[in-house]
Amino acid sequence: MSRTILVIGATGVVSSQLIETLRASKGDRRLRALVRSEQKAAALLASGVDVKIADLDEPESLPLAFEGVDDLWLLTPPGPRAPENNMNAIWAARNAGVKRVVRMSAIGAAHDAPTRNGRLHALSDQELQASGLRWTILRPHFFMQNLLGFAAGIAADGNFYLNTAHGRLGMVDTRDVAAVAAAILLDDSKRHDGQIYTPTGPQSLDLTEVAEGLARVLDKPVRFVSVPDEAVRAGSIQAGLTPWLAGMMVEYGRAYAANWGNFTTTHVKDTTGRDPRRLADFAREQWPREAPR
Ligand SMILES: NC(=O)c1ccc[n+]([C@@H]2O[C@H](COP(=O)([O-])OP(=O)(O)OC[C@H]3O[C@@H](n4cnc5c(N)ncnc54)[C@H](OP(=O)(O)O)[C@@H]3O)[C@@H](O)[C@H]2O)c1
């Protein structure tokens, strides 16, 4: 009988690309998406995906969405409630008889990680590892798609600002993260059980090199300006982030400035058989042609 995959975070960056990849695959799978509201479910419903309305903040809403699920893609949004969201999902999975969980964690997740997000992900990774369910964990590097947050500023004056100084990052295209997740979810063998993968891109770049790469594709000057931590905090809050998320941004920038992210892995190729996309591929294929407002 065909297996049912439940995708959490289906309106978000990685999970929406995962749904696209799973739908394009020839695998014999039933696909279900967990979405928080009817309104947000509309596009998915129109494309024929089985959608269940539920919320990881509300454990009572979960059993119906998890019923009959074999494989779970477990993604939680960053924030102080992430471990609670993860716990609610794992509890619902256990009760529903889910067989395998593929969990989205983050680069360097550990109890002594330099970011609050990495330390919280370590708690959730550990809970899954102790759950008795089959598991695989992805700890991707910095997403190239994060750079899209700078697109409006770059369109305006060519500049973008972070506190990463000369630190290098093996940043990854989220489409490759989704491809890794799909390859695992579609694999009926147990070879990914108990594995932790860190998908990265093919190059470790500092943000001045990123600016040069964007400039080549956009055919206009682009300049990275390294700024102090407090400028990133203030700018993030001004852009609408909560103080918690602004603090997380500062911590990542500081860690990257110390070259914490200066590495690449072969995990995209190992799991998908394909080389990861380069920054230039991302910029050519995903950078907005019109200036975002
Ligand atoms: N950004 C990076 O560089 C990076 C790198 C490595 C790992 N990560 C990890 O990646 C994850 C985020 O992935 P992403 O960027 O693809 O996510 P995203 O685009 O921010 O989307 C988050 C998704 O979670 C859903 N969601 C939020 N709260 C929910 C709740 N209470 N119940 C159910 N669904 C809820 C959102 O739904 P709505 O549409 O309803 O809001 C949305 O679909 C985080 O765990 C982060 O730590 C990020």
The ligand as an SDF file (V2000), in Angstrom:
LIG
                    3D

 48 52  0  0  0  0  0  0  0  0999 V2000
   17.0950   30.4030    7.5430 N   0  0  0  0  0  0  0  0  0  0  0  0
   18.1640   29.6370    7.6100 C   0  0  0  0  0  0  0  0  0  0  0  0
   19.2470   29.9980    7.1350 O   0  0  0  0  0  0  0  0  0  0  0  0
   18.0690   28.2740    8.2520 C   0  0  0  0  0  0  0  0  0  0  0  0
   19.1660   27.4190    8.1580 C   0  0  0  0  0  0  0  0  0  0  0  0
   19.0760   26.1330    8.7530 C   0  0  0  0  0  0  0  0  0  0  0  0
   17.9140   25.7510    9.3940 C   0  0  0  0  0  0  0  0  0  0  0  0
   16.8590   26.6240    9.4580 N   0  0  0  0  0  0  0  0  0  0  0  0
   15.6400   26.1640   10.1510 C   0  0  0  0  0  0  0  0  0  0  0  0
   14.6000   26.0760    9.1770 O   0  0  0  0  0  0  0  0  0  0  0  0
   13.3440   26.2130    9.8400 C   0  0  0  0  0  0  0  0  0  0  0  0
   12.5260   27.2390    9.1010 C   0  0  0  0  0  0  0  0  0  0  0  0
   12.3240   26.7790    7.7710 O   0  0  0  0  0  0  0  0  0  0  0  0
   11.7220   27.7670    6.6610 P   0  0  0  0  0  0  0  0  0  0  0  0
   12.5970   28.9740    6.5520 O   0  0  0  0  0  0  0  0  0  0  0  0
   11.4170   26.9920    5.4490 O   0  0  0  0  0  0  0  0  0  0  0  0
   10.3880   28.2050    7.3930 O   0  0  0  0  0  0  0  0  0  0  0  0
    9.4610   29.4560    7.0750 P   0  0  0  0  0  0  0  0  0  0  0  0
    9.5300   29.8520    5.6470 O   0  0  0  0  0  0  0  0  0  0  0  0
    9.7170   30.4960    8.1390 O   0  0  0  0  0  0  0  0  0  0  0  0
    8.0300   28.8160    7.3300 O   0  0  0  0  0  0  0  0  0  0  0  0
    7.6210   28.3880    8.5840 C   0  0  0  0  0  0  0  0  0  0  0  0
    6.4150   27.4900    8.3710 C   0  0  0  0  0  0  0  0  0  0  0  0
    5.9700   27.0300    9.6510 O   0  0  0  0  0  0  0  0  0  0  0  0
    4.5820   27.2850    9.7530 C   0  0  0  0  0  0  0  0  0  0  0  0
    4.2170   27.5010   11.1510 N   0  0  0  0  0  0  0  0  0  0  0  0
    4.5670   28.5300   11.9390 C   0  0  0  0  0  0  0  0  0  0  0  0
    4.0400   28.3660   13.1610 N   0  0  0  0  0  0  0  0  0  0  0  0
    3.3340   27.2040   13.1230 C   0  0  0  0  0  0  0  0  0  0  0  0
    2.5310   26.5010   14.0590 C   0  0  0  0  0  0  0  0  0  0  0  0
    2.3540   26.9680   15.3170 N   0  0  0  0  0  0  0  0  0  0  0  0
    1.9220   25.3540   13.6780 N   0  0  0  0  0  0  0  0  0  0  0  0
    2.0780   24.8870   12.4070 C   0  0  0  0  0  0  0  0  0  0  0  0
    2.8280   25.4970   11.4760 N   0  0  0  0  0  0  0  0  0  0  0  0
    3.4450   26.6490   11.8380 C   0  0  0  0  0  0  0  0  0  0  0  0
    4.3640   28.5520    8.9290 C   0  0  0  0  0  0  0  0  0  0  0  0
    2.9960   28.6320    8.6090 O   0  0  0  0  0  0  0  0  0  0  0  0
    2.2080   30.0350    8.4000 P   0  0  0  0  0  0  0  0  0  0  0  0
    2.2340   30.2930    6.9260 O   0  0  0  0  0  0  0  0  0  0  0  0
    0.8580   29.7590    8.9260 O   0  0  0  0  0  0  0  0  0  0  0  0
    2.9630   31.0780    9.1910 O   0  0  0  0  0  0  0  0  0  0  0  0
    5.2470   28.2340    7.7260 C   0  0  0  0  0  0  0  0  0  0  0  0
    4.5990   27.3670    6.8470 O   0  0  0  0  0  0  0  0  0  0  0  0
   13.6460   26.6240   11.2680 C   0  0  0  0  0  0  0  0  0  0  0  0
   13.5520   25.5010   12.0960 O   0  0  0  0  0  0  0  0  0  0  0  0
   15.0900   27.1260   11.1840 C   0  0  0  0  0  0  0  0  0  0  0  0
   15.7760   27.0360   12.4160 O   0  0  0  0  0  0  0  0  0  0  0  0
   16.9150   27.8600    8.8870 C   0  0  0  0  0  0  0  0  0  0  0  0
  1  2  1  0
  2  3  2  0
  2  4  1  0
  4  5  1  0
  4 48  2  0
  5  6  2  0
  6  7  1  0
  7  8  2  0
  8  9  1  0
  8 48  1  0
  9 10  1  0
  9 46  1  0
 10 11  1  0
 11 12  1  0
 11 44  1  0
 12 13  1  0
 13 14  1  0
 14 15  2  0
 14 16  1  0
 14 17  1  0
 17 18  1  0
 18 19  2  0
 18 20  1  0
 18 21  1  0
 21 22  1  0
 22 23  1  0
 23 24  1  0
 23 42  1  0
 24 25  1  0
 25 26  1  0
 25 36  1  0
 26 27  1  0
 26 35  1  0
 27 28  2  0
 28 29  1  0
 29 30  1  0
 29 35  2  0
 30 31  1  0
 30 32  2  0
 32 33  1  0
 33 34  2  0
 34 35  1  0
 36 37  1  0
 36 42  1  0
 37 38  1  0
 38 39  2  0
 38 40  1  0
 38 41  1  0
 42 43  1  0
 44 45  1  0
 44 46  1  0
 46 47  1  0
M  CHG  2   8   1  16  -1
M  END
$$$$
